[in-house]
Amino acid sequence: MSVRVYSRTSVCTTGSDEALRVAAERMAKEEVGMLVVIDEERPVGVLTDRDVALARNIDGNVAGAMSGPALTAAADDSVADAAARMGRRGVRRMPVVDSEQRLIGLISSDDVLRLLGSEIRGLCAVAAAQMPDEPEPEAEGPGVRGIPVSHYIGEVVSVRAGVPVAAAIAAMREHAVGCVAVQAESGEALGILTDRDVTLRVIARGANPATTLVSAAMSSPAVSCDASAPLEEIVEQMRRHALRRVLITREGRLSGIVTFDDLVASLGNELHGLGEAARRQIRREQRRVQAEHVREEVVEKLQDVGARLREVGGEALTAIGREVDSLRERIARWRQ
């Protein structure tokens, strides 16, 4: 499967000399989280909502905030190669270029995930068809049908609703995160402020992060789940509210966060383990077949040597030596 088939052909772009606030306005208008920075139709970098939110100079131009040089995929690359490249560089989106390095599309990790999801559903159907018809066990408590969400909880950076957005941006930079939880004095989760919220609700509107309060820019009310909930509940919350992050609470107090990317990474590790097990099984079966094939050849050779011995008598000693040497070499090569 080539990148050309699964890439999006509609791509929002900007120039490196464009004002950062103007680029942010375009993100808000087009409802996108990234602009490809181009020079003479060729991508030279990308500008993400995080680049905009954490920019040191929001009154500067795109060149001062963009990530570059651009990591690109050729249209004829395989989806697997593109996904591996995104994984190695830690990016979620990649411009697609033609043979002359001109921009023709965009592929994202979400696109690849949807493709893999379709294939995994097919494999699940095959696996289910081979299993005996048994009723599902009744749930005996949270996490019985799946891993408890507490397994995926990450540390959350939080701020108060009454602090300036600039303070939240500083916290994002310090902890290298794309969001902060907004917390009440009582510890209750009030909402969440993401890099996209900063870009679209502050910078794109020409507001000053130093004077705009977090409460005016955050996404609220908070979407949260209790730490004892099964993973299925978290996934359902993400689906229902179109979110990539869900806050986790214990006894009503904020205690962590679960992100879409964390879940994908964890699933990737588990699928990698399954893949390695399958590959080992395939290699074992291949070695078994090879061993059986060699064994059959050895038996045939020895039978042939015995026949020659009976026919030729004493003159067969030299021939026997050559045959034995040949067999030894073949077995040695197979063992390697």
C-alpha positions in Angstrom: 0.0 0.0 0.0 1.5 3.3 -1.1 1.4 6.6 0.7 -0.2 8.1 -2.4 -3.4 6.1 -1.9 -3.9 7.1 1.8 -2.6 10.7 1.9 -4.9 13.7 1.9 -4.5 15.9 -1.1 -6.0 19.0 0.5 -3.2 20.6 2.6 -3.2 24.0 4.3 0.0 25.9 3.7 1.9 29.0 4.8 5.1 30.8 3.9 8.0 31.2 6.2 7.8 35.1 6.1 4.1 35.2 7.0 3.2 36.7 10.4 2.7 34.0 13.1 -0.7 35.5 14.2 -1.9 35.4 10.6 -0.9 31.7 10.3 -2.7 31.1 13.6 -5.9 32.7 12.2 -5.7 30.4 9.2 -5.5 27.4 11.5 -8.6 28.6 13.3 -10.5 29.3 10.1 -9.6 25.9 8.5 -9.8 24.0 11.8 -6.5 22.3 11.4 -3.6 21.7 13.8 -0.8 22.1 11.3 0.3 24.2 8.3 3.0 23.0 5.9 5.5 25.8 5.3 6.4 25.9 1.6 8.9 27.7 -0.6 8.3 27.5 -4.3 5.9 24.6 -3.9 8.4 22.6 -1.8 7.9 21.9 1.9 10.7 23.5 4.1 9.0 22.9 7.5 5.8 22.6 9.4 4.0 24.9 11.8 1.9 23.0 14.4 -0.5 24.4 17.0 2.1 23.5 19.6 4.8 25.5 17.7 2.5 28.5 17.8 1.4 28.1 21.4 5.0 27.8 22.7 6.5 30.4 20.4 8.8 32.8 22.2 7.7 35.7 20.0 4.1 35.6 19.0 4.5 38.8 17.1 7.2 37.4 14.9 6.9 35.4 11.6 6.5 31.7 10.9 10.2 31.1 10.3 10.9 31.9 14.0 8.4 29.2 15.3 8.2 26.5 12.6 9.8 23.0 12.9 12.2 22.3 10.1 13.5 21.0 7.9 10.4 19.2 6.8 10.3 15.4 7.2 8.6 14.2 4.0 7.4 11.0 2.4 7.5 10.1 -1.3 4.2 9.4 -2.9 5.4 5.9 -3.8 6.7 5.0 -0.3 4.9 2.2 1.5 2.6 3.2 4.4 4.8 1.0 6.6 7.9 2.9 5.8 6.1 6.2 6.3 4.8 5.1 9.7 8.3 3.9 10.7 9.8 7.2 9.8 7.2 9.2 11.8 7.8 6.9 14.7 11.6 7.4 14.6 11.2 11.2 14.5 8.3 11.4 16.9 6.0 13.3 14.6 2.3 12.7 13.8 2.0 14.3 10.4 4.3 14.2 7.3 4.0 16.1 4.0 3.9 13.9 0.9 6.0 15.0 -2.1 6.4 14.0 -5.8 9.6 13.1 -7.6 10.6 16.8 -7.8 10.0 17.3 -4.0 6.8 19.4 -4.6 4.1 19.2 -2.1 1.1 16.9 -3.2 -0.4 15.8 0.1 -0.2 15.0 3.7 -0.2 11.7 5.7 -0.8 11.5 9.5 -0.4 8.8 12.1 -4.2 9.0 12.5 -4.6 8.0 8.8 -2.3 5.1 9.3 -4.1 4.1 12.6 -7.4 4.0 10.8 -5.9 1.8 8.1 -4.4 -0.6 10.6 -7.7 -0.6 12.6 -9.5 -1.9 9.6 -6.9 -4.6 9.1 -7.0 -5.5 12.8 -10.8 -5.8 12.7 -10.4 -8.3 9.9 -7.8 -10.3 11.9 -10.1 -10.3 14.9 -12.9 -11.7 12.8 -10.7 -14.5 11.6 -9.6 -15.3 15.2 -13.2 -15.2 16.4 -14.3 -17.6 13.7 -11.8 -20.2 14.9 -12.9 -20.0 18.6 -15.6 -22.1 20.1 -18.9 -20.5 20.7 -18.8 -19.6 24.3 -20.7 -16.9 26.2 -18.7 -13.9 27.4 -18.0 -14.1 31.2 -20.0 -11.8 33.3 -18.1 -8.8 34.5 -17.2 -9.1 38.2 -15.9 -5.6 38.6 -14.1 -2.7 36.9 -11.4 -3.8 34.5 -12.5 -7.5 34.2 -13.1 -7.3 30.5 -10.1 -5.0 30.0 -7.0 -3.5 31.7 -8.0 -1.0 34.4 -7.4 2.6 33.2 -5.0 3.1 36.2 -2.5 1.1 34.1 -2.3 4.0 31.6 -2.4 7.0 33.9 0.4 9.6 33.3 1.5 12.5 35.4 -0.5 15.6 34.8 0.7 19.2 35.0 -1.9 21.5 36.4 -2.6 25.2 36.9 -5.3 27.3 38.5 -8.0 28.9 36.4 -7.2 32.4 37.6 -3.6 32.5 36.3 -2.6 34.1 33.0 -2.3 31.9 29.9 1.4 32.9 29.8 1.9 31.0 33.0 0.3 27.9 31.5 2.5 28.2 28.4 5.6 28.4 30.7 4.5 25.2 32.4 4.0 23.4 29.0 7.5 24.5 28.0 9.1 23.4 31.3 7.5 19.9 31.3 7.5 19.5 27.5 3.7 18.7 27.4 1.0 19.8 25.1 -1.7 20.5 27.7 -2.2 21.4 31.4 -5.1 20.4 33.6 -7.1 23.3 35.1 -7.6 22.6 38.8 -9.7 24.2 41.5 -8.3 25.0 45.0 -10.2 22.0 46.2 -8.4 19.7 43.8 -11.4 19.3 41.5 -10.7 19.2 37.8 -12.3 22.2 36.1 -11.1 21.7 32.5 -8.0 21.5 30.3 -5.9 24.0 28.4 -4.2 22.5 25.3 -1.7 24.0 22.8 -4.6 24.2 20.3 -6.7 26.2 22.8 -3.9 28.7 23.2 -3.4 28.9 19.4 -7.1 29.2 18.4 -8.6 31.0 21.4 -5.8 33.4 22.3 -3.1 34.0 19.6 -5.5 33.7 16.6 -7.8 36.2 18.2 -5.0 38.7 18.9 -5.3 38.4 22.7 -2.4 38.8 25.0 -1.4 35.6 26.9 0.1 37.7 29.7 -3.3 39.3 30.5 -5.8 36.6 29.3 -6.7 34.2 32.1 -6.7 30.4 31.7 -10.4 30.4 32.6 -11.2 32.3 29.4 -9.3 30.0 27.1 -9.6 26.5 28.6 -11.9 23.7 27.4 -14.5 23.0 30.0 -16.3 21.4 31.7 -13.6 18.7 32.3 -14.2 15.3 30.7 -12.9 12.8 33.3 -13.1 9.2 34.5 -12.4 7.6 37.8 -9.1 5.7 38.1 -11.0 2.5 38.8 -12.9 2.6 35.4 -12.1 0.0 32.7 -10.2 1.2 29.7 -13.3 0.8 27.5 -14.9 3.7 29.3 -11.9 6.0 28.6 -12.0 5.1 24.9 -15.8 5.7 24.8 -15.3 9.2 26.4 -12.6 10.0 23.8 -14.9 8.9 21.0 -18.1 10.6 22.3 -16.4 14.0 22.9 -13.8 13.8 20.0 -10.9 14.2 22.5 -7.3 13.0 22.6 -7.0 13.4 26.4 -9.2 12.5 29.4 -8.5 13.5 33.0 -8.4 10.9 35.7 -9.8 11.4 39.2 -9.6 9.6 42.5 -12.4 10.4 45.0 -13.3 13.5 43.0 -9.7 14.9 43.0 -7.5 15.2 39.9 -4.9 12.5 39.9 -3.6 12.0 36.3 -4.3 12.0 32.6 -4.7 9.4 29.9 -3.9 10.5 26.3 -4.8 9.0 23.0 -1.1 8.8 22.0 -0.3 6.9 25.2 -2.9 4.3 24.4 -1.7 4.0 20.8 1.9 3.6 22.0 0.8 0.9 24.6 -1.2 -0.9 21.9 1.7 -0.7 19.6 4.0 -2.4 22.2 1.4 -5.2 22.7 1.0 -5.7 18.9 4.8 -5.8 18.5 4.9 -8.5 21.1 2.2 -10.5 19.2 4.1 -9.9 16.0 7.4 -11.2 17.5 5.6 -14.3 18.8 4.1 -14.9 15.4 7.5 -14.4 13.7 9.2 -16.9 16.1 6.5 -19.4 15.4 7.0 -19.0 11.7 10.8 -19.4 12.0 10.4 -22.5 14.2 8.1 -24.1 11.6 10.5 -23.2 8.8 13.4 -24.8 10.6 11.3 -27.9 11.3 10.4 -28.2 7.7 14.1 -27.7 6.7 15.2 -30.3 9.2 12.7 -32.8 7.9 13.8 -32.1 4.3 17.5 -32.6 5.2 16.6 -35.8 7.1 14.9 -37.2 4.1 17.8 -36.3 1.9 20.2 -38.0 4.3 18.2 -41.2 4.3 18.0 -41.2 0.5 21.8 -40.6 0.2 22.6 -43.4 2.7 20.3 -45.8 0.9 22.0 -44.9 -2.4 25.5 -45.4 -0.8 24.5 -48.8 0.5 23.3 -49.8 -2.9 26.6 -48.8 -4.5 28.5 -50.6 -1.8 26.7 -53.8 -2.6 27.3 -53.3 -6.4 30.9 -52.2 -6.4 32.3 -54.0 -3.4 35.7 -52.9 -2.1 36.1 -50.1 -4.7 33.2 -48.2 -3.1 35.3 -46.9 -0.1 36.4 -43.8 -1.9 32.9 -43.0 -3.1 31.6 -43.5 0.4 34.1 -41.0 1.8 33.0 -38.4 -0.8 29.3 -38.9 0.0 29.9 -38.6 3.8 31.9 -35.4 3.3 29.1 -33.9 1.2 26.5 -34.8 3.8 28.6 -33.2 6.5 29.0 -30.0 4.6 25.2 -29.8 3.9 24.3 -30.4 7.6 26.9 -27.8 8.7 25.4 -25.2 6.3 21.9 -25.9 7.5 22.9 -25.5 11.2 24.3 -22.1 10.4 
